[in-house]
Amino acid sequence: MLKKQETGPKKNWKSFLLNIVSPAILAVALFNLSIFALIIPAMKKNIVDRKKETIKELTLALVSEFADLHKQEKNGLISRKAAQRKAIEQANNMRYGSESKDYFWVTDMAPNMIVHPYRGDLNGKDVSKYADPAGKRLFSEFVKIVRQSGEGYVDYLWQWKDDSTRIVPKLSYVREFKPWGWVVGTGIYLEDVREEVSRLIRRVIQISVVISIVLALLLFYIARSGFNVELRRFRAEVALKRSEEQYRLLVEANKEGVVLAVDDVVVFANQTLLQLLGYSSQEIAKLTLCDIVVTEDAPAMPGYMRIRKKSGELIEVVASSSEAVFAGQSAHIYSFRDVGERKKTEINLSQILSEMQSALLLPNSPIKKSATRLVECAINTSIKNAAGIMTDAGARFILVYSAPGEHIGIVTDTDMRTRALLGGIDASRPVSTIMTSPVVRISERALQFEATLLLQEKGIHHLAVVNDAGAVVGVISADDVLQSQRHPASIILGEIKAARHPDVILANKKNLPTLLKAMLDNGARAGSITRILSSVSDAMITRFIELAIEKLGSPPTRFSFVVFGSEARGEQTLRTDQDNGIIYEDPRPELASEVQGYFLRLGEMVCGWLNDAGYTFCGGGVMAKNPKWCQPLSRWQQYFSDCVVASNPQDLLDVNVFFDFRSVYGEKGFVSRLRRHLGGTVEGRHAFFFHLAQSTLQYKPPLGFFGNIRLEENQDNVSTFNIKSAIIPIVNFARIYALRHGIDETGTLSRLQGLLSAGVLVESSHLEIAQAFSFLTQMRLVHQSNQISLGKLPDNFILPDELTQIDQSLLKKIFSDILVFQAKVSRDFARTEG
């Protein structure tokens, strides 16, 4: 008997080796073979093709600059000699690459060397017979290629960058600039390609070895486990019998009624349920769930239902269910608890909670839902006729327009009484006599909460509601948004605005996490939450500035306190640092030092208070307390000009944040002028947009090679993914297209809407990218709120365990979509002409 038990596992082991281990080893071998036979050669080709495309686009960028100079020559703005001199200077100074040592050269069709940055000894000389160590007359070959095709690639031997003692293989792209009969070129060193491919091969080998070792260990573990299957099975049977007995005792002792059902047929019921219903175990085994549970006229409260006793009496219970497996079949376990009089109390409590939630959510809804319909009249309409129009429409206001669509004022029923009737103004006079002007406008996408702030700020009672095209579509009054004044955010803002000391502001800032959690729990949208968080930040900055001015005295000149990045876009979360600056009016030269000194002291105080409030100092020093970012308007304009004209991808990577800016306090006209200056500077700068695209494309969504979410270790050596890094590509996408198409909006969703209105995005693409941005932002806010609830500092690193399978699938889909949109950026901004 014992012998049979031993031979059974041995026979199974042989089958295991044949059916499981051998195919696994074969699969690993095929995997390694496919890597070296197919994947690595394809990657090598892709690397070469990518580098060839890069040097081609870089050459086209320089040719584009030449074309601009030639255009100036044709228009008589500059002589050919001067234009060519500038072109030679550009070619001589332009560098790229990781060490900024890669360069361009220019020859004519003779060929004579026009300019070569590292071989100045060749400049101005005939290079038709110049040959590399292999004898190839490379410059003659360049001319031959462009004569035949206008452009092309040539491989040859050349010195390593600026090291004339080292000769290596090189592949160059050349293109003809026909107006001047020039040949422009640049190249890549094939050693760079080989080194990159070698690194790739080493990495792949390391990965394949690790995978093979892991699989070997796994197979060993499975094989070892196979010998113990029979023993484990026996022990499992014994444990199962014991657990069944324990479970039955536990169920019988349960004070809740429990029933086990398979296909709605009762299989088992505990003693508590039998006593509640009045059945015996034999009687209840003949019933189905339909005989017990009453489906008609079910209670409105979730989880409540009625069950029928043997006597026919109906009782209300709280019910719950769970899935189970019984005798190999799918089953359900139902628990019933008699609630009695407690039910009424819980219903009342639920109703109160629902009312509280409604009060919290209402101010987070767009004002479009609350705006009253538009009532209007022409500017020359008499007061009497305007009153008649208001009466017929049942309205308490009327908008006055100078031309259709151009509303210049508003008249309310109060104006009719106080200005016309009590003021003794003739009713035949034009309605413009008593109107209030100008009309303050607000977007229909704004929240009721934001409308309340604007009404309070302006000290008015009505706002004109405009759509995305700027057309007035309705009016919202202070009465319409009265409930918003009781919103927790409004209370926090009120406390901040009334604060007489920074400590009061800091105390109110601590309420933000609680407010965030409440809004998330009540289903508020991510866009609404980030706008409220940014509004609180704006209010804090404004009050800090006012308190600073009280200490320092009146400013010596007009100024604007500006914010950059996420705050400028209205997309702040609970984890953010400072990005701000001060723009002030250009002072007289003799006062320049004194004026800047005042604003630096103001910036020092405001930035210090913000740091105390949790908005940490910027690691890059982009703050109003830094002299570099506390400058007159003319200097700021020069900053932007220098950034655009002398741009390269690495520089733009560092200053991307500056293209999102907004005035929080002071002279908002400075920001408008700076934005107009930026728009005029970037117009027609194809090379700038090419470099900006290259810098933005360096941010990739965390998607692995095989479509999995790519993880990275945080400071605690825990594998996470950075949700902020996933959002940045969408922000960059909206920014670069908004700059190119002159869209002045700052927020990401507003920019995307502007791109849709301008026809840059189709409806389906806009919907995909806008929903992706909102989903990622919502996930980021929920993560930070959960961390604060656990007593941790909020960050952007999400553990995979925090995500459901649905969340992970959505993230993978979103990351794939982002790669598609980045490919669009790469295509649309690949050319530097036109």
VONULUM-95016 format. One record per residue (C-alpha): residue in three letters; x, y, z. Coordinates in steps of 0.5 Angstrom, whole numbers, padded with zeros to 4 digits, always signed. Example, Ala and Ser with C-alpha at 12.3 -4.5 7.8 and 13.67 -1.06 7.14 Angstrom:
BEGIN
ALA+0025-0009+0016
SER+0027-0002+0014
This chain:
BEGIN
MET+0000+0000+0000
LEU+0006+0005+0002
LYS+0009+0003-0005
LYS+0003+0005-0009
GLN+0003+0012-0005
GLU+0010+0013-0007
THR+0010+0011-0014
GLY+0004+0015-0016
PRO+0008+0022-0015
LYS+0014+0019-0018
LYS+0009+0018-0025
ASN+0006+0025-0024
TRP+0013+0028-0023
LYS+0015+0025-0030
SER+0009+0028-0033
PHE+0010+0034-0030
LEU+0018+0034-0033
LEU+0015+0033-0040
ASN+0009+0037-0040
ILE+0011+0043-0036
VAL+0019+0044-0035
SER+0021+0042-0042
PRO+0016+0047-0046
ALA+0018+0052-0041
ILE+0026+0051-0042
LEU+0024+0051-0050
ALA+0020+0058-0049
VAL+0026+0061-0045
ALA+0031+0059-0051
LEU+0026+0062-0056
PHE+0025+0068-0052
ASN+0033+0069-0052
LEU+0034+0067-0060
SER+0028+0072-0062
ILE+0032+0078-0058
PHE+0038+0077-0061
ALA+0036+0075-0068
LEU+0030+0080-0069
ILE+0029+0085-0063
ILE+0036+0088-0063
PRO+0037+0088-0070
ALA+0031+0092-0071
MET+0033+0097-0065
LYS+0039+0098-0068
LYS+0036+0100-0075
ASN+0031+0104-0071
ILE+0037+0108-0067
VAL+0041+0109-0074
ASP+0034+0112-0077
ARG+0032+0116-0071
LYS+0039+0119-0071
LYS+0039+0121-0079
GLU+0032+0124-0078
THR+0035+0128-0072
ILE+0041+0131-0076
LYS+0036+0132-0082
GLU+0032+0136-0078
LEU+0037+0140-0075
THR+0040+0142-0082
LEU+0033+0144-0084
ALA+0033+0149-0078
LEU+0039+0152-0080
VAL+0037+0152-0087
SER+0030+0156-0084
GLU+0034+0161-0081
PHE+0038+0162-0088
ALA+0031+0163-0091
ASP+0029+0168-0086
LEU+0036+0172-0088
HIS+0035+0171-0095
LYS+0027+0174-0095
GLN+0030+0180-0091
GLU+0035+0181-0097
LYS+0029+0180-0102
ASN+0025+0185-0099
GLY+0031+0190-0099
LEU+0032+0190-0091
ILE+0039+0188-0092
SER+0044+0187-0097
ARG+0046+0180-0099
LYS+0053+0181-0096
ALA+0051+0183-0090
ALA+0045+0177-0090
GLN+0051+0172-0091
ARG+0055+0175-0086
LYS+0050+0174-0081
ALA+0048+0167-0084
ILE+0056+0165-0083
GLU+0056+0167-0076
GLN+0050+0163-0074
ALA+0053+0157-0077
ASN+0059+0158-0074
ASN+0056+0159-0067
MET+0051+0154-0067
ARG+0052+0148-0063
TYR+0048+0142-0060
GLY+0049+0135-0057
SER+0050+0133-0050
GLU+0057+0136-0050
SER+0055+0142-0054
LYS+0060+0140-0059
ASP+0056+0138-0065
TYR+0057+0143-0071
PHE+0055+0145-0078
TRP+0059+0147-0084
VAL+0058+0150-0090
THR+0061+0150-0097
ASP+0059+0153-0104
MET+0058+0149-0110
ALA+0065+0149-0112
PRO+0066+0147-0107
ASN+0070+0152-0103
MET+0069+0152-0095
ILE+0065+0158-0093
VAL+0065+0156-0085
HIS+0068+0150-0081
PRO+0068+0152-0073
TYR+0073+0147-0072
ARG+0077+0147-0078
GLY+0078+0154-0079
ASP+0084+0153-0083
LEU+0080+0151-0089
ASN+0075+0157-0089
GLY+0075+0160-0096
LYS+0079+0155-0099
ASP+0078+0150-0105
VAL+0076+0143-0102
SER+0074+0140-0108
LYS+0081+0135-0107
TYR+0080+0134-0100
ALA+0080+0127-0098
ASP+0079+0123-0092
PRO+0084+0118-0090
ALA+0081+0113-0094
GLY+0081+0117-0100
LYS+0074+0119-0101
ARG+0074+0127-0103
LEU+0068+0128-0098
PHE+0066+0135-0100
SER+0066+0134-0107
GLU+0061+0128-0105
PHE+0057+0133-0102
VAL+0056+0137-0108
LYS+0055+0131-0112
ILE+0049+0129-0108
VAL+0046+0135-0107
ARG+0046+0136-0115
GLN+0043+0130-0116
SER+0038+0130-0111
GLY+0038+0137-0107
GLU+0040+0133-0100
GLY+0043+0126-0098
TYR+0047+0122-0093
VAL+0055+0121-0094
ASP+0059+0117-0090
TYR+0066+0118-0089
LEU+0072+0119-0084
TRP+0073+0125-0080
GLN+0076+0128-0074
TRP+0072+0127-0067
LYS+0069+0133-0066
ASP+0074+0138-0064
ASP+0080+0133-0063
SER+0084+0133-0069
THR+0088+0127-0067
ARG+0082+0122-0067
ILE+0079+0120-0074
VAL+0073+0116-0073
PRO+0067+0114-0078
LYS+0062+0119-0079
LEU+0055+0120-0083
SER+0053+0127-0085
TYR+0047+0130-0088
VAL+0047+0135-0093
ARG+0042+0140-0096
GLU+0043+0145-0102
PHE+0041+0152-0100
LYS+0039+0154-0107
PRO+0039+0162-0107
TRP+0046+0163-0105
GLY+0049+0156-0108
TRP+0051+0153-0101
VAL+0051+0146-0098
VAL+0049+0146-0091
GLY+0051+0140-0087
THR+0052+0136-0080
GLY+0053+0129-0078
ILE+0053+0124-0073
TYR+0059+0119-0071
LEU+0058+0112-0072
GLU+0062+0111-0066
ASP+0056+0114-0062
VAL+0051+0109-0065
ARG+0055+0103-0064
GLU+0056+0105-0056
GLU+0049+0106-0056
VAL+0047+0099-0059
SER+0053+0096-0054
ARG+0049+0099-0048
LEU+0043+0096-0051
ILE+0045+0089-0052
ARG+0049+0089-0045
ARG+0042+0091-0042
VAL+0038+0086-0046
ILE+0043+0080-0044
GLN+0043+0082-0037
ILE+0035+0082-0037
SER+0035+0076-0041
VAL+0040+0072-0036
VAL+0036+0075-0030
ILE+0029+0072-0033
SER+0033+0066-0034
ILE+0035+0065-0027
VAL+0028+0067-0024
LEU+0025+0062-0029
ALA+0030+0057-0027
LEU+0029+0058-0019
LEU+0021+0058-0021
LEU+0021+0051-0024
PHE+0026+0049-0018
TYR+0021+0051-0013
ILE+0015+0048-0017
ALA+0018+0041-0018
ARG+0020+0041-0011
SER+0013+0043-0009
GLY+0010+0037-0014
PHE+0013+0032-0009
ASN+0009+0035-0003
VAL+0002+0035-0007
GLU-0001+0028-0004
LEU+0002+0030+0003
ARG-0001+0037+0003
ARG-0008+0034+0000
PHE-0009+0030+0006
ARG-0007+0035+0011
ALA-0012+0040+0007
GLU-0018+0035+0007
VAL-0017+0034+0015
ALA-0016+0041+0016
LEU-0023+0042+0011
LYS-0027+0038+0016
ARG-0024+0041+0022
SER-0026+0048+0019
GLU-0033+0046+0017
GLU-0034+0044+0024
GLN-0031+0051+0027
TYR-0035+0055+0021
ARG-0042+0051+0023
LEU-0041+0053+0030
LEU-0039+0060+0029
VAL-0045+0061+0024
GLU-0050+0058+0029
ALA-0047+0062+0035
ASN-0048+0069+0030
LYS-0054+0073+0032
GLU-0055+0075+0025
GLY-0060+0070+0021
VAL-0055+0067+0016
VAL-0058+0063+0010
LEU-0054+0059+0004
ALA-0057+0059-0002
VAL-0055+0055-0009
ASP-0059+0058-0015
ASP-0063+0061-0010
VAL-0065+0055-0007
VAL-0064+0055+0001
VAL-0059+0050+0003
PHE-0057+0052+0010
ALA-0060+0057+0015
ASN-0057+0058+0022
GLN-0061+0057+0028
THR-0062+0065+0029
LEU-0066+0065+0022
LEU-0070+0059+0024
GLN-0072+0062+0030
LEU-0074+0069+0027
LEU-0078+0066+0021
GLY-0081+0060+0025
TYR-0079+0055+0021
SER-0075+0048+0022
SER-0069+0046+0019
GLN-0073+0041+0015
GLU-0078+0046+0013
ILE-0074+0052+0010
ALA-0069+0047+0006
LYS-0076+0046+0002
LEU-0076+0054+0000
THR-0073+0058-0005
LEU-0070+0065-0003
CYS-0077+0068-0007
ASP-0081+0065-0001
ILE-0077+0069+0004
VAL-0075+0075+0001
VAL-0081+0080-0001
THR-0079+0084-0007
GLU-0085+0088-0008
ASP-0085+0095-0004
ALA-0078+0095-0002
PRO-0076+0100+0003
ALA-0072+0106+0000
MET-0066+0106+0004
PRO-0060+0102+0001
GLY-0059+0095+0004
TYR-0066+0095+0007
MET-0071+0089+0005
ARG-0077+0086+0008
ILE-0077+0078+0009
ARG-0083+0074+0010
LYS-0084+0070+0017
LYS-0088+0063+0017
SER-0094+0066+0019
GLY-0094+0071+0013
GLU-0092+0077+0018
LEU-0087+0082+0014
ILE-0081+0084+0018
GLU-0076+0089+0016
VAL-0068+0087+0016
VAL-0062+0090+0014
ALA-0059+0085+0009
SER-0052+0084+0006
SER-0049+0078+0002
SER-0043+0075-0001
GLU-0041+0070-0006
ALA-0038+0063-0004
VAL-0037+0056-0007
PHE-0041+0050-0004
ALA-0040+0043-0007
GLY-0036+0046-0013
GLN-0042+0050-0015
SER-0043+0058-0014
ALA-0047+0060-0008
HIS-0049+0066-0004
ILE-0049+0067+0003
TYR-0054+0072+0006
SER-0054+0075+0013
PHE-0061+0079+0016
ARG-0061+0083+0022
ASP-0068+0086+0025
VAL-0067+0093+0025
GLY-0074+0095+0029
GLU-0075+0102+0031
ARG-0067+0104+0029
LYS-0069+0104+0022
LYS-0073+0111+0023
THR-0067+0114+0026
GLU-0062+0112+0021
ILE-0067+0114+0015
ASN-0067+0121+0019
LEU-0060+0121+0019
SER-0059+0119+0012
GLN-0063+0125+0010
ILE-0059+0130+0014
LEU-0053+0128+0011
SER-0056+0128+0004
GLU-0058+0135+0005
MET-0051+0137+0008
GLN-0048+0134+0002
SER-0052+0138-0003
ALA-0050+0144+0001
LEU-0043+0142+0000
LEU-0044+0140-0008
LEU-0048+0146-0010
PRO-0042+0151-0010
ASN-0038+0147-0014
SER-0043+0147-0020
PRO-0042+0151-0026
ILE-0046+0158-0026
LYS-0049+0156-0033
LYS-0054+0152-0029
SER-0056+0158-0025
ALA-0056+0164-0030
THR-0062+0167-0032
ARG-0064+0168-0039
LEU-0062+0174-0043
VAL-0066+0180-0043
GLU-0063+0186-0047
CYS-0065+0192-0051
ALA-0061+0198-0055
ILE-0057+0204-0052
ASN-0063+0209-0055
THR-0069+0205-0052
SER-0073+0209-0048
ILE-0073+0208-0040
LYS-0080+0207-0041
ASN-0080+0202-0046
ALA-0074+0198-0043
ALA-0078+0198-0037
GLY-0084+0195-0041
ILE-0079+0189-0044
MET-0077+0188-0037
THR-0084+0187-0035
ASP-0086+0183-0040
ALA-0080+0178-0039
GLY-0081+0178-0032
ALA-0074+0180-0031
ARG-0071+0184-0025
PHE-0065+0187-0030
ILE-0064+0188-0037
LEU-0057+0189-0041
VAL-0056+0195-0046
TYR-0052+0194-0052
SER-0049+0199-0057
ALA-0049+0194-0063
PRO-0052+0187-0063
GLY-0047+0182-0058
GLU-0043+0189-0056
HIS-0046+0190-0049
ILE-0044+0196-0045
GLY-0049+0197-0039
ILE-0054+0194-0035
VAL-0060+0197-0031
THR-0064+0193-0026
ASP-0071+0194-0022
THR-0067+0198-0017
ASP-0064+0203-0022
MET-0071+0204-0025
ARG-0074+0206-0018
THR-0068+0210-0015
ARG-0065+0213-0021
ALA-0071+0214-0026
LEU-0077+0215-0021
LEU-0074+0218-0015
GLY-0069+0222-0019
GLY-0074+0225-0023
ILE-0071+0223-0030
ASP-0076+0223-0036
ALA-0078+0216-0038
SER-0077+0218-0045
ARG-0070+0219-0044
PRO-0065+0213-0047
VAL-0064+0208-0042
SER-0057+0209-0042
THR-0058+0215-0038
ILE-0059+0210-0032
MET-0055+0204-0034
THR-0049+0202-0030
SER-0043+0201-0034
PRO-0038+0197-0036
VAL-0041+0190-0035
VAL-0037+0185-0031
ARG-0037+0178-0035
ILE-0035+0171-0033
SER-0035+0165-0036
GLU-0041+0160-0036
ARG-0035+0155-0034
ALA-0034+0158-0028
LEU-0036+0155-0021
GLN-0042+0159-0017
PHE-0036+0159-0012
GLU-0032+0163-0016
ALA-0038+0168-0018
THR-0039+0169-0011
LEU-0032+0172-0010
LEU-0032+0176-0016
LEU-0039+0179-0014
GLN-0036+0181-0007
GLU-0029+0183-0010
LYS-0033+0188-0015
GLY-0038+0190-0010
ILE-0044+0189-0015
HIS-0050+0185-0016
HIS-0050+0182-0023
LEU-0045+0179-0028
ALA-0046+0177-0035
VAL-0045+0170-0037
VAL-0041+0169-0043
ASN-0040+0162-0047
ASP-0033+0160-0050
ALA-0034+0165-0056
GLY-0035+0171-0051
ALA-0042+0172-0053
VAL-0047+0174-0047
VAL-0052+0168-0046
GLY-0055+0170-0039
VAL-0054+0174-0033
ILE-0053+0171-0026
SER-0054+0175-0019
ALA-0052+0175-0012
ASP-0059+0172-0010
ASP-0057+0166-0015
VAL-0051+0164-0011
LEU-0053+0166-0004
GLN-0052+0159-0002
SER-0044+0159-0004
GLN-0043+0164+0001
ARG-0044+0159+0006
HIS-0039+0154+0003
PRO-0033+0152+0007
ALA-0028+0155+0002
SER-0032+0162+0002
ILE-0031+0161+0010
ILE-0024+0160+0009
LEU-0023+0166+0004
GLY-0027+0170+0009
GLU-0022+0169+0014
ILE-0016+0170+0010
LYS-0019+0177+0007
ALA-0020+0179+0014
ALA-0014+0177+0018
ARG-0010+0182+0021
HIS-0004+0177+0022
PRO+0000+0172+0018
ASP-0001+0167+0024
VAL-0009+0167+0022
ILE-0008+0166+0015
LEU-0003+0160+0017
ALA-0009+0157+0021
ASN-0014+0157+0016
LYS-0009+0154+0011
LYS-0009+0148+0015
ASN-0017+0147+0014
LEU-0015+0145+0006
PRO-0014+0138+0007
THR-0021+0137+0011
LEU-0024+0141+0005
LEU-0021+0137+0000
LYS-0023+0130+0003
ALA-0030+0133+0004
MET-0031+0135-0004
LEU-0028+0129-0006
ASP-0032+0125-0002
ASN-0038+0128-0005
GLY-0036+0127-0012
ALA-0033+0134-0014
ARG-0030+0134-0020
ALA-0022+0135-0020
GLY-0022+0142-0024
SER-0027+0145-0019
ILE-0023+0142-0013
THR-0016+0145-0016
ARG-0019+0152-0018
ILE-0022+0152-0011
LEU-0015+0151-0008
SER-0012+0156-0013
SER-0017+0161-0011
VAL-0015+0160-0003
SER-0007+0160-0005
ASP-0009+0167-0009
ALA-0013+0170-0003
MET-0007+0168+0001
ILE-0002+0171-0003
THR-0006+0178-0004
ARG-0007+0178+0004
PHE+0000+0177+0005
ILE+0002+0183+0000
GLU-0003+0187+0004
LEU+0000+0186+0010
ALA+0007+0187+0008
ILE+0005+0193+0005
GLU+0003+0195+0011
LYS+0010+0194+0014
LEU+0014+0197+0009
GLY+0010+0203+0007
SER+0007+0204+0000
PRO+0010+0202-0006
PRO+0015+0206-0010
THR+0011+0205-0017
ARG+0006+0200-0020
PHE+0007+0193-0020
SER+0004+0186-0021
PHE+0006+0180-0017
VAL+0006+0174-0022
VAL+0005+0166-0021
PHE+0008+0161-0025
GLY+0007+0154-0027
SER+0001+0150-0024
GLU-0002+0156-0020
ALA-0002+0160-0026
ARG-0006+0155-0029
GLY-0011+0154-0023
GLU-0008+0147-0022
GLN-0005+0147-0015
THR-0006+0141-0011
LEU-0004+0140-0004
ARG+0003+0138-0006
THR+0007+0144-0009
ASP+0012+0149-0009
GLN+0013+0157-0010
ASP+0014+0159-0017
ASN+0013+0167-0017
GLY+0016+0174-0019
ILE+0015+0181-0019
ILE+0014+0186-0025
TYR+0014+0193-0023
GLU+0014+0199-0028
ASP+0021+0202-0031
PRO+0023+0207-0026
ARG+0028+0213-0027
PRO+0035+0210-0027
GLU+0037+0214-0021
LEU+0032+0210-0017
ALA+0033+0203-0020
SER+0036+0201-0014
GLU+0032+0204-0009
VAL+0026+0201-0013
GLN+0028+0194-0013
GLY+0030+0194-0006
TYR+0023+0195-0004
PHE+0020+0190-0008
LEU+0026+0185-0006
ARG+0024+0186+0001
LEU+0017+0185+0000
GLY+0018+0179-0004
GLU+0022+0176+0002
MET+0017+0177+0007
VAL+0011+0174+0002
CYS+0015+0168+0000
GLY+0017+0167+0007
TRP+0010+0167+0010
LEU+0008+0162+0004
ASN+0014+0157+0006
ASP+0011+0157+0013
ALA+0004+0156+0010
GLY+0007+0150+0006
TYR+0008+0152+0000
THR+0016+0151+0000
PHE+0021+0155-0003
CYS+0023+0153-0010
GLY+0029+0149-0011
GLY+0031+0153-0018
GLY+0030+0160-0014
VAL+0024+0162-0018
MET+0021+0167-0013
ALA+0020+0174-0012
LYS+0025+0175-0007
ASN+0031+0173-0012
PRO+0033+0179-0015
LYS+0033+0176-0022
TRP+0026+0175-0022
CYS+0024+0182-0019
GLN+0025+0186-0025
PRO+0022+0192-0029
LEU+0017+0190-0034
SER+0023+0192-0040
ARG+0027+0187-0037
TRP+0022+0181-0036
GLN+0021+0183-0044
GLN+0028+0182-0045
TYR+0028+0175-0041
PHE+0023+0172-0046
SER+0026+0175-0052
ASP+0033+0172-0050
CYS+0029+0165-0049
VAL+0026+0165-0055
VAL+0031+0167-0060
ALA+0037+0164-0057
SER+0033+0157-0055
ASN+0036+0150-0055
PRO+0032+0144-0052
GLN+0036+0144-0045
ASP+0035+0151-0044
LEU+0027+0151-0045
LEU+0027+0145-0041
ASP+0028+0149-0035
VAL+0024+0155-0037
ASN+0018+0151-0039
VAL+0014+0154-0033
PHE+0015+0161-0035
PHE+0010+0160-0041
ASP+0005+0159-0036
PHE+0004+0166-0032
ARG-0002+0170-0029
SER-0002+0176-0025
VAL-0005+0175-0017
TYR-0004+0182-0015
GLY-0003+0189-0017
GLU-0003+0192-0025
LYS-0005+0186-0029
GLY-0004+0190-0035
PHE+0004+0189-0034
VAL+0002+0181-0035
SER-0002+0183-0041
ARG+0003+0187-0044
LEU+0008+0181-0043
ARG+0004+0176-0046
ARG+0003+0180-0052
HIS+0010+0181-0053
LEU+0011+0174-0052
GLY+0006+0172-0058
GLY+0010+0177-0062
THR+0016+0174-0061
VAL+0015+0167-0062
GLU+0011+0168-0068
GLY+0014+0165-0074
ARG+0020+0163-0070
HIS+0020+0156-0073
ALA+0026+0154-0070
PHE+0024+0156-0063
PHE+0018+0151-0063
PHE+0022+0146-0066
HIS+0027+0146-0060
LEU+0021+0147-0055
ALA+0017+0141-0058
GLN+0024+0137-0057
SER+0024+0139-0050
THR+0017+0137-0048
LEU+0018+0131-0051
GLN+0023+0129-0046
TYR+0017+0128-0041
LYS+0014+0121-0043
PRO+0008+0118-0039
PRO+0011+0112-0035
LEU+0009+0106-0039
GLY+0014+0100-0040
PHE+0017+0097-0046
PHE+0011+0091-0046
GLY+0005+0096-0044
ASN+0006+0096-0037
ILE+0006+0101-0032
ARG+0013+0103-0031
LEU+0015+0104-0023
GLU+0021+0108-0020
GLU+0024+0107-0013
ASN+0022+0113-0008
GLN+0026+0115-0003
ASP+0024+0110+0002
ASN+0026+0105-0004
VAL+0019+0103-0005
SER+0017+0102-0012
THR+0012+0107-0015
PHE+0010+0111-0021
ASN+0010+0119-0021
ILE+0003+0121-0022
LYS+0005+0128-0024
SER+0010+0126-0029
ALA+0004+0123-0032
ILE+0000+0129-0032
ILE+0006+0134-0035
PRO+0006+0131-0042
ILE-0001+0133-0043
VAL+0000+0140-0040
ASN+0006+0141-0045
PHE+0002+0139-0051
ALA-0004+0144-0049
ARG+0002+0149-0048
ILE+0006+0149-0054
TYR+0000+0149-0059
ALA-0003+0155-0055
LEU+0003+0158-0056
ARG+0003+0157-0063
HIS-0004+0159-0065
GLY-0004+0165-0060
ILE-0009+0162-0055
ASP-0008+0167-0049
GLU-0012+0162-0044
THR-0007+0159-0038
GLY-0011+0153-0036
THR-0010+0146-0039
LEU-0017+0145-0040
SER-0018+0152-0042
ARG-0013+0151-0047
LEU-0015+0145-0050
GLN-0022+0148-0051
GLY-0019+0154-0054
LEU-0015+0149-0059
LEU-0022+0145-0060
SER-0026+0152-0062
ALA-0020+0154-0067
GLY-0020+0147-0070
VAL-0013+0145-0068
LEU-0017+0139-0065
VAL-0022+0135-0067
GLU-0028+0133-0062
SER-0026+0126-0061
SER-0019+0128-0059
HIS-0021+0134-0055
LEU-0025+0129-0051
GLU-0020+0124-0050
ILE-0014+0128-0048
ALA-0019+0133-0043
GLN-0022+0126-0040
ALA-0015+0123-0039
PHE-0012+0130-0036
SER-0018+0130-0031
PHE-0018+0123-0029
LEU-0010+0123-0027
THR-0011+0130-0023
GLN-0017+0126-0020
MET-0013+0120-0018
ARG-0007+0125-0016
LEU-0012+0129-0011
VAL-0015+0123-0008
HIS-0008+0120-0007
GLN-0006+0126-0003
SER-0012+0126+0001
ASN-0011+0119+0003
GLN-0004+0121+0005
ILE-0006+0126+0010
SER-0011+0122+0013
LEU-0006+0117+0015
GLY-0002+0123+0018
LYS+0003+0123+0012
LEU+0006+0129+0008
PRO+0003+0129+0001
ASP+0007+0127-0005
ASN+0006+0125-0012
PHE+0008+0117-0012
ILE+0003+0112-0012
LEU+0003+0105-0010
PRO+0001+0100-0015
ASP-0003+0097-0009
GLU-0007+0103-0009
LEU-0010+0102-0016
THR-0016+0097-0018
GLN-0015+0093-0024
ILE-0020+0098-0027
ASP-0016+0104-0025
GLN-0009+0100-0028
SER-0013+0099-0035
LEU-0015+0106-0035
LEU-0008+0108-0034
LYS-0005+0104-0039
LYS-0010+0106-0044
ILE-0009+0114-0042
PHE-0001+0113-0043
SER-0002+0110-0049
ASP-0006+0116-0052
ILE-0001+0120-0049
LEU+0004+0117-0053
VAL+0000+0118-0059
PHE-0001+0126-0058
GLN+0006+0126-0057
ALA+0007+0123-0064
LYS+0003+0129-0066
VAL+0007+0134-0063
SER+0013+0130-0066
ARG+0010+0131-0073
ASP+0007+0138-0073
PHE+0014+0141-0070
ALA+0019+0136-0074
ARG+0020+0141-0079
THR+0022+0148-0078
GLU+0020+0151-0084
GLY+0012+0154-0086
